[in-house]
Amino acid sequence: MNLFRSEEHASRWVAGREPGETVPVATLGELAAVWYGDRLAPDWEPRTREQSQELFEQVGLTGSFWRLA
C-alpha cells in the first residue's frame, strides 16, 4: 500500500505503469473499523468469504479488484 496526497500525485508515481486501486484514506479507515472492530471479542470467529465480501461492499469497495475469489 502506498499513500499519496492526491490522485495527481498517484498518477505521477505510476508513470505509465498499470495502476492498482485508488482508495481514499477515510475509506480505508472505515474498512479497518469494520474489519478489525470485533477482533478482540471473546466469541470472535474468522468470517466467511461471503461475510468479508459484504464488509468490502459496506464501505463502498466494489468491482473486480475487490471481489474475493
C-alpha positions as CSV (number, residue, x, y, z in Angstrom):
1,M,0.0,0.0,0.0
2,N,1.2,3.5,-0.9
3,L,-0.2,6.7,0.4
4,F,-0.4,9.8,-1.8
5,R,-1.5,13.3,-1.2
6,S,-3.7,13.4,-4.3
7,E,-4.8,11.4,-7.3
8,E,-2.5,13.6,-9.4
9,H,0.5,12.6,-7.2
10,A,-0.5,8.9,-7.5
11,S,-0.7,9.3,-11.3
12,R,2.8,10.8,-11.5
13,W,4.1,7.9,-9.3
14,V,2.5,5.3,-11.6
15,A,4.2,6.9,-14.6
16,G,2.6,4.8,-17.3
17,R,2.5,1.5,-15.4
18,E,-0.7,-0.4,-14.8
19,P,-2.3,1.3,-11.7
20,G,-4.0,-0.6,-8.9
21,E,-6.9,0.8,-7.0
22,T,-7.0,4.3,-5.5
23,V,-8.9,4.5,-2.3
24,P,-9.4,7.5,0.0
25,V,-7.8,7.2,3.4
26,A,-11.2,7.7,5.0
27,T,-12.5,4.6,3.2
28,L,-9.5,2.6,4.4
29,G,-10.3,3.8,8.0
30,E,-13.9,2.6,7.6
31,L,-12.7,-0.7,6.3
32,A,-10.3,-1.1,9.2
33,A,-13.0,-0.3,11.7
34,V,-15.4,-3.0,10.4
35,W,-12.7,-5.5,9.6
36,Y,-10.9,-5.4,13.0
37,G,-13.6,-3.9,15.2
38,D,-14.7,-7.3,16.7
39,R,-11.3,-9.0,16.6
40,L,-10.7,-8.9,20.4
41,A,-14.2,-10.1,21.3
42,P,-14.1,-13.3,23.3
43,D,-16.5,-15.0,20.9
44,W,-14.7,-13.9,17.7
45,E,-14.5,-16.4,14.9
46,P,-13.0,-16.0,11.5
47,R,-15.5,-14.7,9.0
48,T,-16.5,-16.5,5.8
49,R,-15.5,-15.2,2.4
50,E,-19.1,-14.0,1.9
51,Q,-19.0,-12.1,5.1
52,S,-15.7,-10.5,4.2
53,Q,-17.1,-9.6,0.7
54,E,-20.1,-7.9,2.5
55,L,-17.7,-5.7,4.5
56,F,-15.9,-4.5,1.3
57,E,-19.3,-3.6,-0.1
58,Q,-20.5,-2.0,3.1
59,V,-17.7,0.6,2.8
60,G,-18.1,1.1,-1.0
61,L,-15.3,-1.1,-2.2
62,T,-16.9,-2.8,-5.2
63,G,-15.8,-4.0,-8.6
64,S,-13.5,-6.8,-9.8
65,F,-10.4,-5.6,-7.8
66,W,-12.3,-6.1,-4.5
67,R,-14.0,-9.4,-5.5
68,L,-12.7,-12.2,-3.3
69,A,-12.0,-15.4,-5.2
